[in-house]
Amino acid sequence: MISTRGRYALRVMIDIATNQKDGYVPMKDVALRQGLSLKYLEQILPPLTKHGLLVGIQGKGGGYRLTREPKDYHMSEVLNLTEKDLAPVGCLKEGAPACERKGLCKTIAFWEGMDKVIKDYLESYTLADFL
C-alpha cells in the first residue's frame, strides 16, 4: 500500500509542475492548494530536493520548481523515494536475502508477475500525464 507521504509527494510534484510557469512555487501556496500543513510539507520536500527532483531557493521570489520537464518524471521515481519498498512480498524487496523456499514456492511466479505489473504501471505514467 502506498503511504500518505507517497500520495502527498505525488500531489506536491503535480502541483509544482502545474504552477511553476512564473518561476518558483512558494511552499505556502502548495500547502494551501493541497490542504497540507507547512510542517508536513517540510517533511515531504527534502527527499525530493536531495535526490534532484526539485530545486528550492529561500527568500523573496523563492520556493520550489522542477529540475526537469514534467515528461521526464516517472511516478516510480517519486514513489521509490517515499516508500520503503513497493514489492508485494518481502522476498522480492530490493536487497532481501535469497529465499530458501524459492525452489519450493508455488506462488513465486505470481508475486514476481505482480511486482513487474506494479513497476511497469508506475513507469508508464509521468507528471505530464497529470497536467
C-alpha positions as CSV (number, residue, x, y, z in Angstrom):
1,M,0.0,0.0,0.0
2,I,1.2,3.5,-0.8
3,S,1.8,5.6,2.2
4,T,0.2,9.0,2.9
5,R,3.6,10.5,2.4
6,G,3.9,8.9,-1.1
7,R,0.4,10.1,-2.1
8,Y,1.2,13.7,-0.9
9,A,4.6,13.7,-2.6
10,L,2.8,12.9,-5.9
11,R,0.3,15.7,-5.3
12,V,3.0,18.2,-4.5
13,M,5.1,17.3,-7.6
14,I,2.0,17.7,-9.8
15,D,1.1,21.0,-8.0
16,I,4.6,22.4,-8.6
17,A,4.6,21.2,-12.2
18,T,1.3,22.9,-12.8
19,N,2.2,26.2,-11.1
20,Q,5.9,26.8,-11.9
21,K,5.2,28.8,-15.1
22,D,6.1,32.1,-13.4
23,G,9.2,30.8,-11.6
24,Y,9.5,29.2,-8.2
25,V,6.3,28.0,-6.4
26,P,6.1,29.1,-2.8
27,M,5.7,26.3,-0.3
28,K,2.9,28.1,1.5
29,D,0.9,28.2,-1.8
30,V,1.4,24.5,-2.4
31,A,0.3,23.8,1.2
32,L,-2.8,25.9,0.8
33,R,-3.8,24.3,-2.5
34,Q,-3.2,20.8,-1.3
35,G,-4.7,21.2,2.1
36,L,-1.4,20.3,3.9
37,S,0.2,21.9,6.8
38,L,3.5,23.6,6.2
39,K,5.1,21.4,8.8
40,Y,4.1,18.2,6.9
41,L,5.1,19.7,3.6
42,E,8.6,20.4,5.2
43,Q,8.9,16.6,5.7
44,I,8.0,15.8,2.1
45,L,10.2,18.3,0.2
46,P,13.7,17.5,1.5
47,P,14.0,14.0,-0.1
48,L,12.7,15.4,-3.4
49,T,15.3,18.1,-3.4
50,K,18.1,15.9,-2.0
51,H,17.6,13.5,-4.9
52,G,17.4,16.2,-7.5
53,L,13.7,16.1,-8.4
54,L,13.2,19.7,-7.2
55,V,15.3,22.7,-6.6
56,G,14.4,25.3,-3.9
57,I,15.5,28.8,-3.0
58,Q,14.7,30.9,0.0
59,G,13.7,34.5,0.3
60,K,11.6,36.8,-1.8
61,G,10.5,35.1,-5.0
62,G,11.7,31.8,-3.5
63,G,10.0,28.4,-3.5
64,Y,10.4,25.2,-5.4
65,R,10.5,24.1,-9.1
66,L,11.2,21.0,-11.1
67,T,14.7,20.3,-12.3
68,R,13.5,18.6,-15.5
69,E,10.5,18.7,-17.8
70,P,7.3,17.0,-16.4
71,K,7.5,14.3,-19.1
72,D,10.9,13.2,-17.6
73,Y,9.5,12.3,-14.2
74,H,8.0,8.8,-13.8
75,M,5.7,8.1,-10.9
76,S,8.1,5.3,-9.9
77,E,10.9,7.8,-9.3
78,V,8.8,9.8,-6.8
79,L,7.3,6.8,-5.0
80,N,10.7,5.0,-4.8
81,L,11.9,8.0,-2.7
82,T,8.9,8.0,-0.3
83,E,8.2,4.2,0.1
84,K,10.5,1.8,1.8
85,D,9.7,-0.7,-1.0
86,L,7.0,-1.3,-3.5
87,A,7.5,-5.1,-3.7
88,P,4.3,-7.0,-3.0
89,V,6.1,-9.6,-0.7
90,G,9.2,-9.5,1.4
91,C,11.2,-11.9,-0.6
92,L,11.1,-9.6,-3.6
93,K,12.2,-6.5,-1.8
94,E,15.4,-4.9,-3.0
95,G,18.4,-6.3,-1.0
96,A,16.4,-9.1,0.5
97,P,18.3,-12.3,1.1
98,A,17.6,-15.1,-1.3
99,C,14.6,-17.0,-0.1
100,E,15.4,-20.6,0.9
101,R,12.0,-21.7,-0.2
102,K,12.1,-20.1,-3.7
103,G,12.5,-23.5,-5.4
104,L,9.5,-24.9,-3.5
105,C,7.3,-21.8,-3.6
106,K,4.2,-22.4,-5.7
107,T,3.3,-18.7,-5.7
108,I,6.7,-17.1,-6.6
109,A,5.7,-16.6,-10.3
110,F,2.5,-14.9,-9.2
111,W,4.4,-12.5,-6.9
112,E,7.1,-11.8,-9.5
113,G,4.4,-11.1,-12.1
114,M,2.6,-8.7,-9.7
115,D,5.9,-7.0,-8.9
116,K,6.5,-6.5,-12.7
117,V,3.0,-5.2,-13.3
118,I,3.4,-2.6,-10.5
119,K,6.8,-1.4,-11.7
120,D,5.6,-1.3,-15.3
121,Y,2.5,0.7,-14.4
122,L,4.4,3.2,-12.3
123,E,6.9,3.6,-15.2
124,S,4.1,4.2,-17.7
125,Y,2.9,7.5,-16.1
126,T,4.8,10.7,-15.9
127,L,4.0,14.1,-14.3
128,A,3.0,15.3,-17.7
129,D,0.1,12.9,-17.7
130,F,-1.5,14.8,-14.8
131,L,-1.2,18.3,-16.2
